[in-house]
Amino acid sequence: MHEVAPAVFHIPLMPRNSINCYLIDDVLVDAGIKGSGKKILKALKGHKVSKHALTHAHADHQGASKQICTALDIPLLTSEIERDNAESGYATRNYPKRDSLIARFQQKFWAGPGHKVDQTLKEGDKIGSFEVVDTPGHAPGHISFFRPQDGVLIAGDALVNMNLMTTLVGLGLPPAAFTTDQQQNIQSIKKLHALKPNIICFGHGPVLRDMGKFDHFVRKLT
Ligand SMILES: [Zn+2]
């Protein structure tokens, strides 16, 4: 794991940064797929971890949540809207086509078991040195984490920095097949852009420091 900003560590879980989680202060944000637990626990060794928060309860973010919370004896935090899916483990419930082949594959092989949510997060809540930003659209209760003092943004899947089919690096909208309301998500991306971040950390793809690329991407959104 690699420190991308003070007290912000990037934990890549799959080759080419295709699935990531982050340690921000003492909070683990997201937890990969259900097979990611060992890797995450190894990366966290020697670090103080007091909480685990989810940007949203999709299968490639909540996969190892139960394992991590149980192993470290830490609480799980989600938005109120994501709570049900995090607790039930029904991670693909809000996909546009929840019975599609890809949704069923993810639910079966990626999604982890549900786990009790101990605390819910809402816009403006402080989590370590970060603040919660409501960014619905990709998932109905999707949230991001922003640190105003240096502009570090944990964007979750509001946008991605990798084409998930080709693994080519570059900014894009999250795939439509896994996004509940893309128009609402675009509004959330514009909201994040208005915060003027300096560094963006994604659920999928490498960390971005070139904000010219972000400006360009947002300008093209309609
Ligand atoms: Zn997602």
py3Dmol code that shows the C-alpha trace and the ligand (Angstrom):
import py3Dmol

protein = """\
ATOM      1  CA  MET A   1       0.000   0.000   0.000  1.00  0.00           C
ATOM      2  CA  HIS A   2       1.119   3.434  -0.888  1.00  0.00           C
ATOM      3  CA  GLU A   3       0.598   6.830   0.779  1.00  0.00           C
ATOM      4  CA  VAL A   4      -0.940   9.150  -1.820  1.00  0.00           C
ATOM      5  CA  ALA A   5      -1.421  12.096   0.566  1.00  0.00           C
ATOM      6  CA  PRO A   6      -0.807  12.540   4.304  1.00  0.00           C
ATOM      7  CA  ALA A   7      -2.635   9.709   6.106  1.00  0.00           C
ATOM      8  CA  VAL A   8      -4.286   8.540   2.873  1.00  0.00           C
ATOM      9  CA  PHE A   9      -3.192   5.113   1.703  1.00  0.00           C
ATOM     10  CA  HIS A  10      -4.154   3.457  -1.571  1.00  0.00           C
ATOM     11  CA  ILE A  11      -4.690  -0.304  -1.321  1.00  0.00           C
ATOM     12  CA  PRO A  12      -4.886  -1.817  -4.809  1.00  0.00           C
ATOM     13  CA  LEU A  13      -6.674  -5.173  -4.694  1.00  0.00           C
ATOM     14  CA  MET A  14      -6.482  -6.268  -8.297  1.00  0.00           C
ATOM     15  CA  PRO A  15      -3.927  -5.838 -11.096  1.00  0.00           C
ATOM     16  CA  ARG A  16      -3.819  -2.427 -12.825  1.00  0.00           C
ATOM     17  CA  ASN A  17      -5.676  -0.779  -9.934  1.00  0.00           C
ATOM     18  CA  SER A  18      -8.896  -2.232 -11.266  1.00  0.00           C
ATOM     19  CA  ILE A  19     -10.369  -2.533  -7.763  1.00  0.00           C
ATOM     20  CA  ASN A  20      -9.154  -0.313  -4.924  1.00  0.00           C
ATOM     21  CA  CYS A  21      -9.811   0.476  -1.317  1.00  0.00           C
ATOM     22  CA  TYR A  22      -8.268   3.196   0.855  1.00  0.00           C
ATOM     23  CA  LEU A  23      -7.193   3.839   4.394  1.00  0.00           C
ATOM     24  CA  ILE A  24      -8.003   7.464   5.304  1.00  0.00           C
ATOM     25  CA  ASP A  25      -6.720   8.303   8.781  1.00  0.00           C
ATOM     26  CA  ASP A  26      -8.002   5.319  10.771  1.00  0.00           C
ATOM     27  CA  VAL A  27     -10.918   4.493   8.477  1.00  0.00           C
ATOM     28  CA  LEU A  28     -10.898   1.764   5.848  1.00  0.00           C
ATOM     29  CA  VAL A  29     -13.001   2.923   2.889  1.00  0.00           C
ATOM     30  CA  ASP A  30     -14.434   0.019   0.862  1.00  0.00           C
ATOM     31  CA  ALA A  31     -13.335  -3.596   0.948  1.00  0.00           C
ATOM     32  CA  GLY A  32     -13.120  -5.111  -2.525  1.00  0.00           C
ATOM     33  CA  ILE A  33     -14.748  -8.430  -3.376  1.00  0.00           C
ATOM     34  CA  LYS A  34     -15.261 -11.354  -1.038  1.00  0.00           C
ATOM     35  CA  GLY A  35     -11.849 -12.792  -1.892  1.00  0.00           C
ATOM     36  CA  SER A  36     -10.057  -9.549  -0.961  1.00  0.00           C
ATOM     37  CA  GLY A  37     -10.068  -9.930   2.809  1.00  0.00           C
ATOM     38  CA  LYS A  38      -6.619 -11.452   3.254  1.00  0.00           C
ATOM     39  CA  LYS A  39      -4.939  -8.847   1.095  1.00  0.00           C
ATOM     40  CA  ILE A  40      -6.643  -5.978   2.911  1.00  0.00           C
ATOM     41  CA  LEU A  41      -5.826  -7.317   6.357  1.00  0.00           C
ATOM     42  CA  LYS A  42      -2.192  -7.781   5.348  1.00  0.00           C
ATOM     43  CA  ALA A  43      -2.000  -4.214   4.007  1.00  0.00           C
ATOM     44  CA  LEU A  44      -3.524  -2.813   7.184  1.00  0.00           C
ATOM     45  CA  LYS A  45      -1.035  -4.560   9.470  1.00  0.00           C
ATOM     46  CA  GLY A  46       0.721  -2.041  11.694  1.00  0.00           C
ATOM     47  CA  HIS A  47      -1.869   0.661  11.002  1.00  0.00           C
ATOM     48  CA  LYS A  48      -4.514   1.829  13.408  1.00  0.00           C
ATOM     49  CA  VAL A  49      -7.927   1.054  11.954  1.00  0.00           C
ATOM     50  CA  SER A  50     -10.983   2.006  13.993  1.00  0.00           C
ATOM     51  CA  LYS A  51     -13.807   2.046  11.439  1.00  0.00           C
ATOM     52  CA  HIS A  52     -14.818   0.680   8.073  1.00  0.00           C
ATOM     53  CA  ALA A  53     -16.948   2.833   5.777  1.00  0.00           C
ATOM     54  CA  LEU A  54     -18.477   2.071   2.379  1.00  0.00           C
ATOM     55  CA  THR A  55     -18.935   4.511  -0.491  1.00  0.00           C
ATOM     56  CA  HIS A  56     -21.730   2.152  -1.549  1.00  0.00           C
ATOM     57  CA  ALA A  57     -22.687  -1.464  -0.978  1.00  0.00           C
ATOM     58  CA  HIS A  58     -21.881  -2.950  -4.405  1.00  0.00           C
ATOM     59  CA  ALA A  59     -20.207  -6.367  -4.579  1.00  0.00           C
ATOM     60  CA  ASP A  60     -16.763  -4.997  -5.434  1.00  0.00           C
ATOM     61  CA  HIS A  61     -16.840  -2.659  -2.413  1.00  0.00           C
ATOM     62  CA  GLN A  62     -18.583  -4.630   0.354  1.00  0.00           C
ATOM     63  CA  GLY A  63     -17.086  -8.005  -0.567  1.00  0.00           C
ATOM     64  CA  ALA A  64     -14.773  -8.370   2.432  1.00  0.00           C
ATOM     65  CA  SER A  65     -16.583  -5.970   4.776  1.00  0.00           C
ATOM     66  CA  LYS A  66     -17.864  -8.615   7.152  1.00  0.00           C
ATOM     67  CA  GLN A  67     -14.503 -10.354   7.289  1.00  0.00           C
ATOM     68  CA  ILE A  68     -12.645  -7.105   8.000  1.00  0.00           C
ATOM     69  CA  CYS A  69     -15.094  -5.817  10.610  1.00  0.00           C
ATOM     70  CA  THR A  70     -15.077  -9.168  12.377  1.00  0.00           C
ATOM     71  CA  ALA A  71     -11.305  -9.647  12.266  1.00  0.00           C
ATOM     72  CA  LEU A  72     -10.525  -6.122  13.482  1.00  0.00           C
ATOM     73  CA  ASP A  73     -13.614  -5.770  15.669  1.00  0.00           C
ATOM     74  CA  ILE A  74     -14.530  -2.431  14.110  1.00  0.00           C
ATOM     75  CA  PRO A  75     -17.901  -0.885  13.222  1.00  0.00           C
ATOM     76  CA  LEU A  76     -19.323  -0.673   9.700  1.00  0.00           C
ATOM     77  CA  LEU A  77     -20.585   2.684   8.431  1.00  0.00           C
ATOM     78  CA  THR A  78     -22.708   3.338   5.350  1.00  0.00           C
ATOM     79  CA  SER A  79     -25.231   5.896   4.213  1.00  0.00           C
ATOM     80  CA  GLU A  80     -28.772   5.278   5.400  1.00  0.00           C
ATOM     81  CA  ILE A  81     -29.860   4.302   1.888  1.00  0.00           C
ATOM     82  CA  GLU A  82     -27.086   1.726   1.393  1.00  0.00           C
ATOM     83  CA  ARG A  83     -27.665   0.219   4.801  1.00  0.00           C
ATOM     84  CA  ASP A  84     -30.167  -2.481   3.768  1.00  0.00           C
ATOM     85  CA  ASN A  85     -27.961  -3.833   1.004  1.00  0.00           C
ATOM     86  CA  ALA A  86     -24.881  -3.778   3.233  1.00  0.00           C
ATOM     87  CA  GLU A  87     -26.737  -5.693   5.924  1.00  0.00           C
ATOM     88  CA  SER A  88     -28.357  -8.220   3.589  1.00  0.00           C
ATOM     89  CA  GLY A  89     -25.391  -8.645   1.249  1.00  0.00           C
ATOM     90  CA  TYR A  90     -27.748  -8.229  -1.727  1.00  0.00           C
ATOM     91  CA  ALA A  91     -25.180  -6.060  -3.457  1.00  0.00           C
ATOM     92  CA  THR A  92     -26.702  -5.996  -6.934  1.00  0.00           C
ATOM     93  CA  ARG A  93     -30.249  -5.119  -5.880  1.00  0.00           C
ATOM     94  CA  ASN A  94     -30.201  -1.625  -7.372  1.00  0.00           C
ATOM     95  CA  TYR A  95     -28.650  -2.504 -10.726  1.00  0.00           C
ATOM     96  CA  PRO A  96     -30.897  -1.558 -13.653  1.00  0.00           C
ATOM     97  CA  LYS A  97     -31.066  -5.284 -14.526  1.00  0.00           C
ATOM     98  CA  ARG A  98     -30.506  -7.174 -11.321  1.00  0.00           C
ATOM     99  CA  ASP A  99     -31.166 -10.539 -12.969  1.00  0.00           C
ATOM    100  CA  SER A 100     -28.702 -10.092 -15.818  1.00  0.00           C
ATOM    101  CA  LEU A 101     -25.916 -12.623 -16.216  1.00  0.00           C
ATOM    102  CA  ILE A 102     -23.243 -10.167 -15.046  1.00  0.00           C
ATOM    103  CA  ALA A 103     -25.308  -9.118 -12.020  1.00  0.00           C
ATOM    104  CA  ARG A 104     -25.857 -12.740 -11.023  1.00  0.00           C
ATOM    105  CA  PHE A 105     -22.156 -13.457 -11.530  1.00  0.00           C
ATOM    106  CA  GLN A 106     -21.151 -10.556  -9.284  1.00  0.00           C
ATOM    107  CA  GLN A 107     -23.696 -11.476  -6.640  1.00  0.00           C
ATOM    108  CA  LYS A 108     -22.504 -15.069  -6.576  1.00  0.00           C
ATOM    109  CA  PHE A 109     -18.734 -14.671  -6.848  1.00  0.00           C
ATOM    110  CA  TRP A 110     -17.929 -11.136  -5.667  1.00  0.00           C
ATOM    111  CA  ALA A 111     -20.508 -10.109  -3.091  1.00  0.00           C
ATOM    112  CA  GLY A 112     -19.672 -10.815   0.515  1.00  0.00           C
ATOM    113  CA  PRO A 113     -22.106 -11.701   3.265  1.00  0.00           C
ATOM    114  CA  GLY A 114     -24.081  -8.884   4.816  1.00  0.00           C
ATOM    115  CA  HIS A 115     -22.929  -7.282   8.028  1.00  0.00           C
ATOM    116  CA  LYS A 116     -24.661  -5.134  10.593  1.00  0.00           C
ATOM    117  CA  VAL A 117     -24.268  -1.396  10.000  1.00  0.00           C
ATOM    118  CA  ASP A 118     -23.385   0.319  13.264  1.00  0.00           C
ATOM    119  CA  GLN A 119     -23.637   3.927  12.161  1.00  0.00           C
ATOM    120  CA  THR A 120     -25.042   5.762   9.160  1.00  0.00           C
ATOM    121  CA  LEU A 121     -23.366   8.684   7.420  1.00  0.00           C
ATOM    122  CA  LYS A 122     -24.900  11.751   5.842  1.00  0.00           C
ATOM    123  CA  GLU A 123     -23.748  14.837   3.982  1.00  0.00           C
ATOM    124  CA  GLY A 124     -21.382  16.938   6.078  1.00  0.00           C
ATOM    125  CA  ASP A 125     -20.564  14.256   8.653  1.00  0.00           C
ATOM    126  CA  LYS A 126     -16.900  14.205   9.638  1.00  0.00           C
ATOM    127  CA  ILE A 127     -14.977  11.001   9.235  1.00  0.00           C
ATOM    128  CA  GLY A 128     -11.397  11.480  10.378  1.00  0.00           C
ATOM    129  CA  SER A 129     -10.166  14.594   8.578  1.00  0.00           C
ATOM    130  CA  PHE A 130     -12.674  14.023   5.758  1.00  0.00           C
ATOM    131  CA  GLU A 131     -16.263  15.123   5.207  1.00  0.00           C
ATOM    132  CA  VAL A 132     -19.054  13.053   3.744  1.00  0.00           C
ATOM    133  CA  VAL A 133     -20.477  14.238   0.415  1.00  0.00           C
ATOM    134  CA  ASP A 134     -23.743  12.751  -0.836  1.00  0.00           C
ATOM    135  CA  THR A 135     -23.152  11.609  -4.419  1.00  0.00           C
ATOM    136  CA  PRO A 136     -26.184   9.508  -5.407  1.00  0.00           C
ATOM    137  CA  GLY A 137     -26.700   8.056  -8.864  1.00  0.00           C
ATOM    138  CA  HIS A 138     -24.277   5.180  -9.380  1.00  0.00           C
ATOM    139  CA  ALA A 139     -25.961   3.698  -6.314  1.00  0.00           C
ATOM    140  CA  PRO A 140     -28.912   5.400  -4.635  1.00  0.00           C
ATOM    141  CA  GLY A 141     -27.002   6.029  -1.398  1.00  0.00           C
ATOM    142  CA  HIS A 142     -23.518   6.510  -2.855  1.00  0.00           C
ATOM    143  CA  ILE A 143     -21.279   8.816  -0.807  1.00  0.00           C
ATOM    144  CA  SER A 144     -17.815  10.286  -1.330  1.00  0.00           C
ATOM    145  CA  PHE A 145     -15.248  11.610   1.151  1.00  0.00           C
ATOM    146  CA  PHE A 146     -13.523  14.978   0.763  1.00  0.00           C
ATOM    147  CA  ARG A 147     -10.770  16.671   2.737  1.00  0.00           C
ATOM    148  CA  PRO A 148     -11.055  20.441   2.234  1.00  0.00           C
ATOM    149  CA  GLN A 149      -7.616  21.281   3.640  1.00  0.00           C
ATOM    150  CA  ASP A 150      -5.714  19.646   0.772  1.00  0.00           C
ATOM    151  CA  GLY A 151      -8.440  18.672  -1.669  1.00  0.00           C
ATOM    152  CA  VAL A 152      -8.151  14.891  -1.413  1.00  0.00           C
ATOM    153  CA  LEU A 153     -11.281  13.252  -2.799  1.00  0.00           C
ATOM    154  CA  ILE A 154     -12.280   9.616  -2.356  1.00  0.00           C
ATOM    155  CA  ALA A 155     -14.790   9.492  -5.187  1.00  0.00           C
ATOM    156  CA  GLY A 156     -15.942   5.870  -4.953  1.00  0.00           C
ATOM    157  CA  ASP A 157     -17.609   4.965  -8.248  1.00  0.00           C
ATOM    158  CA  ALA A 158     -19.138   8.366  -9.076  1.00  0.00           C
ATOM    159  CA  LEU A 159     -16.592   8.252 -11.864  1.00  0.00           C
ATOM    160  CA  VAL A 160     -13.922   5.750 -12.793  1.00  0.00           C
ATOM    161  CA  ASN A 161     -10.376   6.177 -14.060  1.00  0.00           C
ATOM    162  CA  MET A 162     -10.284   2.992 -16.083  1.00  0.00           C
ATOM    163  CA  ASN A 163     -12.334   1.371 -18.774  1.00  0.00           C
ATOM    164  CA  LEU A 164     -13.470  -1.745 -16.965  1.00  0.00           C
ATOM    165  CA  MET A 165     -13.706  -3.764 -20.175  1.00  0.00           C
ATOM    166  CA  THR A 166     -10.280  -2.908 -21.618  1.00  0.00           C
ATOM    167  CA  THR A 167      -8.514  -1.766 -18.369  1.00  0.00           C
ATOM    168  CA  LEU A 168      -7.221   1.263 -20.308  1.00  0.00           C
ATOM    169  CA  VAL A 169      -6.653   4.216 -17.993  1.00  0.00           C
ATOM    170  CA  GLY A 170      -8.854   7.255 -18.465  1.00  0.00           C
ATOM    171  CA  LEU A 171     -11.786   9.017 -16.870  1.00  0.00           C
ATOM    172  CA  GLY A 172     -15.257   7.752 -17.579  1.00  0.00           C
ATOM    173  CA  LEU A 173     -18.732   7.348 -16.197  1.00  0.00           C
ATOM    174  CA  PRO A 174     -19.335   4.149 -14.247  1.00  0.00           C
ATOM    175  CA  PRO A 175     -20.781   1.384 -16.447  1.00  0.00           C
ATOM    176  CA  ALA A 176     -24.489   1.832 -17.143  1.00  0.00           C
ATOM    177  CA  ALA A 177     -25.169  -1.817 -16.288  1.00  0.00           C
ATOM    178  CA  PHE A 178     -24.171  -1.181 -12.680  1.00  0.00           C
ATOM    179  CA  THR A 179     -25.500   2.356 -12.316  1.00  0.00           C
ATOM    180  CA  THR A 180     -28.965   3.021 -10.967  1.00  0.00           C
ATOM    181  CA  ASP A 181     -29.418   6.571 -12.332  1.00  0.00           C
ATOM    182  CA  GLN A 182     -26.671   7.941 -14.592  1.00  0.00           C
ATOM    183  CA  GLN A 183     -28.242  11.393 -14.933  1.00  0.00           C
ATOM    184  CA  GLN A 184     -28.336  11.785 -11.179  1.00  0.00           C
ATOM    185  CA  ASN A 185     -24.771  10.494 -11.058  1.00  0.00           C
ATOM    186  CA  ILE A 186     -23.656  13.165 -13.531  1.00  0.00           C
ATOM    187  CA  GLN A 187     -25.068  15.812 -11.220  1.00  0.00           C
ATOM    188  CA  SER A 188     -23.052  14.232  -8.408  1.00  0.00           C
ATOM    189  CA  ILE A 189     -19.865  14.407 -10.505  1.00  0.00           C
ATOM    190  CA  LYS A 190     -20.513  18.113 -11.089  1.00  0.00           C
ATOM    191  CA  LYS A 191     -21.004  18.555  -7.359  1.00  0.00           C
ATOM    192  CA  LEU A 192     -17.619  16.899  -6.741  1.00  0.00           C
ATOM    193  CA  HIS A 193     -16.006  19.073  -9.417  1.00  0.00           C
ATOM    194  CA  ALA A 194     -17.320  22.198  -7.664  1.00  0.00           C
ATOM    195  CA  LEU A 195     -15.342  21.167  -4.569  1.00  0.00           C
ATOM    196  CA  LYS A 196     -12.149  21.716  -6.623  1.00  0.00           C
ATOM    197  CA  PRO A 197     -10.283  18.572  -5.568  1.00  0.00           C
ATOM    198  CA  ASN A 198      -6.517  18.253  -6.060  1.00  0.00           C
ATOM    199  CA  ILE A 199      -6.237  14.477  -5.936  1.00  0.00           C
ATOM    200  CA  ILE A 200      -8.936  11.964  -6.828  1.00  0.00           C
ATOM    201  CA  CYS A 201      -8.964   8.376  -5.566  1.00  0.00           C
ATOM    202  CA  PHE A 202     -11.271   5.990  -7.419  1.00  0.00           C
ATOM    203  CA  GLY A 203     -12.869   2.640  -6.749  1.00  0.00           C
ATOM    204  CA  HIS A 204     -11.553   1.634 -10.166  1.00  0.00           C
ATOM    205  CA  GLY A 205      -8.400   2.951 -11.807  1.00  0.00           C
ATOM    206  CA  PRO A 206      -5.276   4.754 -10.626  1.00  0.00           C
ATOM    207  CA  VAL A 207      -5.183   7.873  -8.444  1.00  0.00           C
ATOM    208  CA  LEU A 208      -5.460  11.081 -10.501  1.00  0.00           C
ATOM    209  CA  ARG A 209      -3.461  14.242  -9.791  1.00  0.00           C
ATOM    210  CA  ASP A 210      -3.904  15.986 -13.141  1.00  0.00           C
ATOM    211  CA  MET A 211      -7.017  18.039 -12.499  1.00  0.00           C
ATOM    212  CA  GLY A 212      -6.889  19.385 -16.070  1.00  0.00           C
ATOM    213  CA  LYS A 213      -8.105  15.932 -17.102  1.00  0.00           C
ATOM    214  CA  PHE A 214     -10.957  16.132 -14.604  1.00  0.00           C
ATOM    215  CA  ASP A 215     -11.952  19.622 -15.831  1.00  0.00           C
ATOM    216  CA  HIS A 216     -11.939  18.391 -19.413  1.00  0.00           C
ATOM    217  CA  PHE A 217     -14.029  15.335 -18.549  1.00  0.00           C
ATOM    218  CA  VAL A 218     -16.621  17.355 -16.652  1.00  0.00           C
ATOM    219  CA  ARG A 219     -16.891  19.964 -19.414  1.00  0.00           C
ATOM    220  CA  LYS A 220     -17.946  17.235 -21.834  1.00  0.00           C
ATOM    221  CA  LEU A 221     -20.733  15.921 -19.590  1.00  0.00           C
ATOM    222  CA  THR A 222     -24.242  16.898 -20.533  1.00  0.00           C
TER     223      THR A 222
END
"""
ligand_1 = """\
1
ZN
Zn -20.233 0.394 -7.766
"""
view = py3Dmol.view(width=600, height=400)
view.addModel(protein, "pdb")
view.setStyle({"model": 0}, {"cartoon": {"style": "trace"}})
view.addModel(ligand_1, "xyz")
view.setStyle({"model": 1}, {"stick": {}})
view.zoomTo()
view.show()
